[in-house]
Amino acid sequence: MEAFYFPLVIVPSTVAIASLIIIVSTFFSVLLARRQIQKLDLVAVLKLRE
């Protein structure tokens, strides 16, 4: 059984790309959540518990 060794190399561009992906996905997630929250009727939501 052969064993392969892959050295872990993390270059600054990898960190930058990962950070960019996280920031962009967070931005779109916040936009979608904000759109759903703005669609809610506050009075109807508050009356829901009664």
MODELLER restraints for C-alpha pairs under 7 A, 6 or more apart:
rsr = mdl.restraints
at = mdl.atoms
